[in-house]
């Protein structure tokens, strides 16, 4: 397993941790997993559960990105002052774009509190993201 701190987004203001499986466990057929903030908590999640989850999933061959939305944790606030309901979907897309550019991932599993279904719907029908455990193809 390998963990790396990354900066991404148009102004490189978003901060995340990408957790990748050991080369022997890597499976390019698996979707990448994007873990979204738990409300006002930063990327470690409640009681560090996202840290544990990312490492466990990497042990099964998944690439996982957990990150802080703008203005939370280590990510700087947005300069355009876009409301959260608009900035969160854009930043989730930025996370997927980073994984595509740097890890070759094209299919994603996105999860967080309440499965953030509104967020996935806001991203649009790109077919790139699934909510929760893959029950909702978007």
C-alpha positions as CSV (number, residue, x, y, z in Angstrom):
1,X,0.0,0.0,0.0
2,X,1.2,3.5,-0.8
3,X,-0.3,6.8,0.5
4,X,0.4,10.2,-1.0
5,X,-0.7,13.7,-0.2
6,X,-2.0,15.5,-3.3
7,X,-3.1,18.9,-4.3
8,X,-5.6,19.2,-7.1
9,X,-8.4,21.4,-8.5
10,X,-8.1,24.4,-10.9
11,X,-6.0,26.4,-8.3
12,X,-4.4,23.4,-6.6
13,X,-6.2,24.4,-3.4
14,X,-7.9,21.0,-2.6
15,X,-5.9,18.6,-0.5
16,X,-6.4,14.9,-0.4
17,X,-4.7,11.6,0.3
18,X,-4.6,8.9,-2.4
19,X,-4.2,5.4,-1.1
20,X,-3.1,2.9,-3.7
21,X,-2.8,-0.9,-3.4
22,X,0.6,-2.7,-3.4
23,X,1.5,-3.5,-7.1
24,X,0.7,-7.2,-6.6
25,X,-2.8,-6.3,-5.4
26,X,-3.7,-3.6,-8.0
27,X,-6.7,-4.5,-10.1
28,X,-7.3,-2.0,-13.0
29,X,-10.8,-3.5,-13.4
30,X,-11.9,-2.2,-10.0
31,X,-13.4,1.3,-9.8
32,X,-11.5,4.0,-7.8
33,X,-13.3,5.0,-4.6
34,X,-13.7,8.7,-3.7
35,X,-14.6,9.3,-0.1
36,X,-16.4,12.6,0.5
37,X,-16.2,14.8,3.7
38,X,-18.5,13.9,6.5
39,X,-20.0,17.3,6.9
40,X,-17.7,19.7,8.7
41,X,-15.1,16.9,9.5
42,X,-12.0,16.8,7.3
43,X,-10.9,13.9,5.2
44,X,-10.1,11.4,8.0
45,X,-13.8,11.1,8.7
46,X,-15.5,10.4,12.0
47,X,-13.1,8.7,14.4
48,X,-10.6,8.3,11.5
49,X,-12.9,5.8,9.8
50,X,-12.0,7.0,6.3
51,X,-8.3,6.3,7.0
52,X,-9.1,2.8,8.0
53,X,-11.6,2.3,5.1
54,X,-9.1,3.6,2.5
55,X,-6.4,1.3,3.8
56,X,-8.7,-1.7,4.0
57,X,-10.0,-1.1,0.4
58,X,-6.4,-0.7,-0.9
59,X,-5.7,-4.2,0.6
60,X,-8.4,-5.5,-1.7
61,X,-6.9,-3.8,-4.8
62,X,-8.9,-0.5,-4.9
63,X,-7.4,3.0,-5.4
64,X,-9.0,5.4,-2.9
65,X,-9.0,9.2,-2.7
66,X,-10.2,11.0,0.4
67,X,-10.1,14.8,0.3
68,X,-11.2,17.9,2.0
69,X,-13.8,20.1,0.3
70,X,-12.7,23.7,0.0
71,X,-12.6,25.6,3.3
72,X,-12.4,22.4,5.3
73,X,-9.4,20.6,6.8
74,X,-6.3,21.4,4.8
75,X,-8.1,22.7,1.6
76,X,-8.1,26.4,1.3
77,X,-11.4,28.4,0.9
78,X,-12.5,29.1,-2.7
79,X,-11.7,32.5,-4.0
80,X,-14.9,32.6,-6.0
81,X,-17.0,32.1,-2.9
82,X,-19.2,29.6,-4.7
83,X,-21.9,28.1,-2.4
84,X,-21.2,24.6,-1.1
85,X,-24.2,23.1,-3.0
86,X,-22.4,24.2,-6.2
87,X,-18.8,23.8,-5.2
88,X,-19.0,20.3,-3.8
89,X,-20.1,18.6,-7.0
90,X,-17.4,20.5,-8.9
91,X,-14.8,19.5,-6.4
92,X,-15.9,15.8,-6.5
93,X,-15.5,16.0,-10.3
94,X,-12.0,17.5,-9.8
95,X,-11.1,14.5,-7.6
96,X,-12.3,12.1,-10.3
97,X,-10.4,14.1,-13.0
98,X,-7.2,13.8,-10.9
99,X,-7.6,10.1,-10.6
100,X,-8.2,9.8,-14.3
101,X,-5.1,11.9,-15.2
102,X,-2.7,10.4,-12.6
103,X,-4.0,6.8,-12.1
104,X,-5.8,6.0,-15.3
105,X,-9.1,5.5,-13.5
106,X,-12.3,5.9,-15.4
107,X,-15.0,4.4,-13.2
108,X,-15.6,5.6,-9.7
109,X,-17.4,4.6,-6.6
110,X,-18.3,7.7,-4.5
111,X,-19.4,7.4,-0.9
112,X,-20.0,9.6,2.1
113,X,-22.7,10.5,4.6
114,X,-26.2,9.8,3.1
115,X,-24.4,8.6,0.0
116,X,-24.5,12.2,-1.2
117,X,-26.9,11.2,-3.9
118,X,-27.7,14.9,-4.6
119,X,-24.0,15.4,-5.3
120,X,-23.8,12.6,-7.8
121,X,-26.9,13.8,-9.6
122,X,-25.3,17.2,-9.8
123,X,-22.2,15.8,-11.5
124,X,-24.5,14.6,-14.3
125,X,-25.0,11.5,-16.4
126,X,-21.4,11.0,-17.2
127,X,-21.7,7.3,-16.4
128,X,-18.4,7.7,-14.4
129,X,-19.8,7.6,-10.8
130,X,-21.8,5.1,-8.7
131,X,-23.3,5.9,-5.4
132,X,-22.6,3.8,-2.4
133,X,-22.0,0.1,-3.2
134,X,-22.8,0.5,-6.9
135,X,-26.6,0.4,-6.7
136,X,-27.1,3.6,-8.6
137,X,-25.5,4.0,-12.0
138,X,-25.3,7.6,-13.0
